[in-house]
Amino acid sequence: MTFNPLQEKGTPLDRQLRSWHEIVRRPFNKKDVDCYTRTRQIFMNGIEVEAWNFKHHFARVFDDNDVKAILSQIRRIEDMQQTTVNWLGPEDQTVLETTLGYEQVAVDLTAWLSQNEPDSYVKETFDFGLLEDFDHLYRYSQWAYITHGINPNDILQGQTDVILARPTQNHHNDNALRLRHHYDKATATPQTKVNILTLLSAEQQTHNYYAEHGFMYGNEGLRETYAEIKDVEEEHVSMYESLIDPTETLFEKLLIHEFTEVCNYYTCMEDEPDTRIKSIWEEFLSYELEHLKIAADLLKKYEKREPEEIIGNKIILPSRFKSQKEYVTKVLKKETGKRLGCNMDYSTVDKLPEDWSSYKVQDSVNAEGSPSERVVKLMGTLEGCDIVLADDALKRQEVTLLEKAYQTKSMAPDTVTPEELVNLRKFDLFEELD
């Protein structure tokens, strides 16, 4: 590929301010949007939030007003870009529907990155996290049906399977065990640097979304599920950020952030089937090319270094969204029993020592049970079949009994018949609905 971002001309910074009408665009229609248009919208919001947040951190620890002024100008533009991207989400898309989109991002993005990661240790870490996000998708799919009657494929469009993976109740670890060996900034490829920052940005915003929206349902079990999975996302953020070389200078990190934005807008622009939204990706790519040029100039001025030393001279493709069923199935078969080792490595559940520090964490947080396990028990199986399946997501004909039980939500307790009470107890719903 001949596209060299360092040689491309972007939109001048003084022409990047837009009116509120230009900033807030018409949202997509959730009923006919391509599922990967939705994932790009969710994903690029996370990329912009990370870029904005990093520039605030830079300004707080660097004492040079000239640099801080430049950062403040770029930061404001990127904050406006984030508004445009995030506001593309429609108001009638429920929190759980959006959540399914977030988990589709996590599964299909992580699988793509893993297959395009040259560092075997980083790839193994991506695969480890992949199975956890895959299981989260299954749990939220259960809740989407229970709460809204949503078929997960209304969101996923059959591109991402909905099946059990490594159980969420086993994702809770001593967070110190999540720390990985970081890459060496002098030898790591630009692909590895961009891959890690890309995935970190996506996982960080998933954590933040659950933190900001998980309380918005009244069902206690669902609220606890959001709390539980949010905690796993915190672990993911800790794990992925630990892969980054902490000795990178602020100017190096600024360059990598801008390069990561350029690369992701480029792939979004290339792959987007919606012409209206494609034009947004193209516009913001032009903005980010200018931001990259500014970051490169700052590196040259303050560190007397060439940007090619850090990011090379060609585009990276970190976020190509497409179905990853075959690869995920392969990882699922091979790695469900994998666990974090004690020396920044990996082990298997049968080889863990009795004093493995994550056991204590799991005993504490799961002392009264795991909410994510409770939802599977609550949905149960009928005639030996999971209610959520990989092939056709939901088999409504199999859940008549469950739907009958849920009708009692609107009944006064004294109107529940003995037969309905038996059904409620069979599915462990009575306490939930009382």
Residue pairs with C-beta under 8 A, 6 or more apart in sequence:
1 314
1 315
2 314
3 266
3 314
3 315
4 313
4 314
4 315
5 259
5 262
5 263
5 266
5 289
5 292
5 315
6 292
6 293
6 296
6 307
6 308
6 311
6 313
7 313
8 289
9 289
10 285
10 286
10 287
10 288
10 289
10 290
10 291
10 292
10 293
11 283
11 286
11 287
11 289
11 290
12 290
13 73
13 74
13 77
13 290
13 291
13 294
16 77
16 287
16 290
17 77
17 80
18 80
23 80
23 83
23 84
23 87
24 83
24 84
24 87
25 84
25 87
25 88
25 280
26 276
27 87
27 88
27 89
27 90
27 91
28 37
28 38
28 41
28 88
28 89
28 90
28 274
28 277
29 90
30 38
30 90
30 92
30 93
30 97
33 274
34 157
34 273
34 274
35 101
35 104
35 155
35 156
35 157
35 159
36 108
36 159
36 271
36 321
36 322
37 272
37 273
37 274
37 277
38 101
38 104
38 155
39 101
39 104
39 105
39 108
39 109
39 321
40 268
40 271
40 272
40 277
40 281
40 319
40 321
41 85
41 86
41 88
41 89
41 277
42 89
42 98
42 101
42 102
42 105
42 205
43 105
43 109
43 202
43 264
43 319
43 321
44 85
44 264
44 265
44 268
44 281
44 284
45 82
45 85
45 86
45 205
46 201
46 202
46 204
46 205
46 206
47 198
47 201
47 202
47 260
47 261
47 264
48 78
48 79
48 81
48 82
48 85
48 261
49 82
49 201
49 204
49 205
49 208
50 197
50 200
50 201
50 204
50 205
50 257
51 78
51 257
51 258
51 260
51 261
52 75
52 78
52 79
52 82
54 253
54 254
54 257
55 71
55 74
55 75
55 78
55 254
55 257
56 75
58 67
58 71
58 250
58 253
58 254
59 68
59 71
59 72
59 75
61 250
62 68
62 250
67 298
67 302
70 294
70 298
74 291
74 294
77 287
77 291
78 261
78 291
81 284
81 287
84 280
84 284
85 280
85 284
88 277
88 280
89 98
94 148
94 150
95 213
95 216
95 217
96 140
96 143
96 144
96 147
96 148
96 150
96 217
97 144
97 148
97 150
97 154
97 155
98 209
98 213
99 140
99 144
99 209
99 210
99 213
100 137
100 140
100 141
100 144
100 150
100 152
100 155
100 156
101 155
102 206
102 209
103 133
103 136
103 137
103 140
103 206
104 137
104 155
104 156
104 159
104 160
105 202
105 206
105 321
106 133
106 136
106 137
106 202
106 203
106 206
107 130
107 133
107 134
107 137
107 160
107 324
107 328
108 159
108 160
108 321
108 322
108 323
108 324
109 198
109 199
109 202
109 319
109 321
110 126
110 129
110 130
110 133
110 199
111 130
111 324
111 327
111 328
111 331
112 319
112 320
112 321
112 322
112 324
113 126
113 195
113 198
113 199
113 318
114 123
114 126
114 127
114 130
114 327
114 331
115 327
116 191
116 195
116 317
116 318
117 123
117 126
117 191
117 192
117 195
118 189
118 191
118 192
119 183
119 188
119 189
119 192
121 180
121 181
122 183
122 192
122 195
122 196
122 243
124 346
125 180
125 239
125 240
125 243
126 195
126 199
127 331
127 335
128 335
128 338
128 340
128 346
129 199
129 203
129 236
129 239
129 240
130 328
130 331
131 165
131 166
131 331
131 332
131 335
131 336
131 338
132 165
132 166
132 168
132 171
132 232
132 236
133 236
134 161
134 163
134 165
134 328
134 332
135 164
135 165
135 166
135 167
135 168
135 171
135 372
136 168
136 229
136 232
136 372
137 152
137 160
137 162
138 162
138 163
138 164
138 165
138 388
139 168
139 225
139 229
139 372
139 375
139 376
140 225
140 229
141 152
141 162
141 388
141 393
142 375
142 376
142 378
142 379
142 387
142 388
143 222
143 225
143 375
144 150
144 152
144 155
145 151
145 152
145 379
145 387
145 388
145 394
146 375
146 378
146 379
146 406
147 217
147 219
147 222
151 393
151 394
152 162
152 388
152 393
152 394
153 392
153 393
153 394
156 162
156 393
158 393
159 322
159 323
159 325
160 323
160 324
160 325
160 328
161 325
161 328
161 329
161 390
162 388
162 389
162 390
162 393
163 332
163 386
163 388
163 389
163 390
164 376
164 386
165 332
165 336
166 335
166 336
166 337
166 338
167 370
167 372
167 373
168 228
168 229
168 232
168 370
168 372
168 373
169 362
169 366
169 370
169 372
169 373
170 339
170 349
170 362
171 232
171 235
172 228
172 231
172 232
172 235
172 358
172 361
172 362
172 365
172 366
173 235
173 340
173 357
173 358
173 361
173 362
174 357
174 358
174 360
174 361
175 234
175 235
175 238
176 357
177 340
177 341
177 342
177 357
177 358
178 235
178 236
178 238
178 239
178 242
178 340
179 238
179 239
179 242
179 344
180 239
180 242
180 243
180 344
181 243
181 344
182 242
182 243
182 244
182 245
182 246
183 192
183 193
183 196
183 243
183 244
183 245
184 245
185 193
185 245
185 247
185 248
185 252
185 310
188 245
189 312
190 259
190 310
190 311
190 312
190 316
191 316
191 318
193 244
193 256
193 260
193 310
193 311
194 256
194 259
194 260
194 263
194 311
194 316
194 318
195 316
195 318
196 240
196 243
196 244
197 244
197 256
197 257
197 260
198 260
198 263
198 264
198 318
198 319
199 240
200 237
200 240
200 241
200 244
201 260
203 233
203 236
203 237
203 240
204 233
204 237
206 233
206 236
207 230
207 233
207 234
207 236
207 237
210 226
210 229
210 230
210 233
211 230
213 226
214 223
214 226
214 227
214 230
215 223
215 226
217 223
217 226
219 432
220 432
221 371
221 374
221 375
221 378
221 432
222 375
224 371
225 371
225 372
225 375
227 371
228 365
228 370
228 371
228 372
229 372
231 365
248 256
249 303
251 295
251 298
251 299
251 302
251 303
252 299
252 303
252 310
254 295
254 298
254 299
255 292
255 295
255 296
255 299
255 307
255 310
255 311
256 310
256 311
257 295
258 288
258 291
258 292
258 294
258 295
259 292
259 295
259 311
259 316
260 318
261 288
261 291
261 292
262 285
262 288
262 289
262 292
262 315
263 315
263 316
263 317
263 318
263 319
264 318
264 319
265 281
265 284
265 285
265 288
266 285
266 315
266 317
267 317
267 318
267 319
267 320
268 281
268 319
269 278
269 281
269 282
269 285
271 320
271 321
272 278
272 281
295 307
296 307
299 305
299 306
299 307
299 310
300 306
300 307
337 348
337 349
337 350
338 346
338 347
338 348
338 349
339 346
339 347
339 348
339 349
339 352
339 356
339 358
340 346
340 347
340 358
341 347
342 353
342 356
342 357
352 359
374 428
377 428
378 427
378 428
378 429
378 432
379 387
379 388
379 402
379 427
380 387
380 402
380 426
380 427
381 387
382 398
382 399
382 401
382 402
383 398
385 395
385 398
387 394
387 395
387 398
387 399
387 402
388 394
389 395
401 423
401 426
401 427
402 427
404 420
404 423
405 420
405 423
405 424
405 426
405 427
405 429
406 429
406 433
408 416
408 420
408 424
408 433
409 433
413 434
416 424
421 430
423 429
424 430
424 433
